[in-house]
Amino acid sequence: MREPRKKLVGHVVSDKMDKTVVVRVERLVRHLLYDKVLRMEKKYKAHDAENACCVGDRVCIVESRPLSREKRWKVDEILERSENVMAEVGR
């Protein structure tokens, strides 16, 4: 049986590419020696077929087969819209 696909939650940092967004995912890691909690972040390129995501949106991404050289994730759902997009829609 196939393992469940990994899911990550992050914020969209860039949407300038066609059908691609850059998502920044933050995680907390405890340092092994000093026992301090560190905030680590990593950026992932994710496939956005409808170009629905905008900068600042909080999205859930799920792993997929390689779609290009750096794209291995797809946007599963938009959890929260950014406020600047909400202002543009209201006009």
C-alpha positions in Angstrom: 0.0 0.0 0.0 1.2 3.5 -0.8 2.3 5.8 2.0 0.2 8.9 2.6 1.6 12.1 1.0 3.3 14.7 3.1 1.4 17.9 3.7 2.9 21.3 4.7 1.3 24.6 5.6 3.0 27.9 4.7 2.6 31.4 3.3 2.9 32.4 -0.4 6.0 34.5 -0.9 5.9 34.9 -4.7 3.3 34.3 -7.4 5.2 35.9 -10.4 5.6 32.6 -12.3 2.9 31.1 -14.4 1.1 28.3 -12.5 3.8 28.3 -9.8 4.0 29.8 -6.4 6.8 29.9 -3.9 5.7 28.9 -0.4 7.7 29.6 2.8 7.2 26.9 5.5 8.4 27.5 9.0 9.1 24.9 11.6 10.4 24.9 15.2 13.5 22.8 16.0 15.2 22.3 19.4 19.0 22.6 19.4 20.5 19.3 20.6 23.3 20.8 22.7 21.9 24.2 23.9 18.2 23.1 24.1 17.1 26.4 22.5 14.1 26.4 20.2 15.1 27.7 16.7 12.8 28.8 14.0 13.8 27.3 10.7 12.2 28.1 7.3 12.4 26.7 3.9 10.9 27.7 0.5 9.2 25.2 -1.8 7.9 25.8 -5.3 4.4 24.5 -5.7 2.1 24.0 -8.7 -0.9 26.2 -8.8 -2.9 25.2 -11.8 -5.6 28.0 -11.7 -3.2 30.8 -10.6 -5.5 31.3 -7.6 -2.9 32.0 -5.0 -1.6 35.5 -4.2 1.2 36.8 -2.1 0.4 36.5 1.6 -2.1 33.6 1.3 -1.8 30.8 3.8 -1.9 27.5 1.8 -1.6 23.8 2.3 0.7 22.0 -0.1 1.0 18.3 -0.8 3.9 16.4 -2.3 3.5 15.1 -5.8 5.6 13.6 -8.7 8.3 15.9 -10.1 6.6 18.5 -12.3 9.7 20.3 -13.3 13.3 20.7 -12.1 12.4 22.2 -8.8 8.6 21.7 -8.5 7.7 18.6 -6.4 4.6 20.0 -4.6 1.0 21.0 -5.5 -1.3 23.5 -3.8 -3.9 21.5 -2.1 -6.1 24.3 -0.7 -6.0 27.9 0.2 -6.6 28.1 4.0 -6.6 31.9 4.4 -6.6 34.8 2.0 -4.3 37.7 2.5 -5.9 41.0 3.4 -4.6 42.9 0.3 -6.4 40.5 -1.9 -9.6 40.8 0.0 -9.5 44.6 -0.4 -9.0 44.2 -4.2 -12.0 41.9 -4.5 -14.2 44.3 -2.5 -13.7 47.1 -5.1 
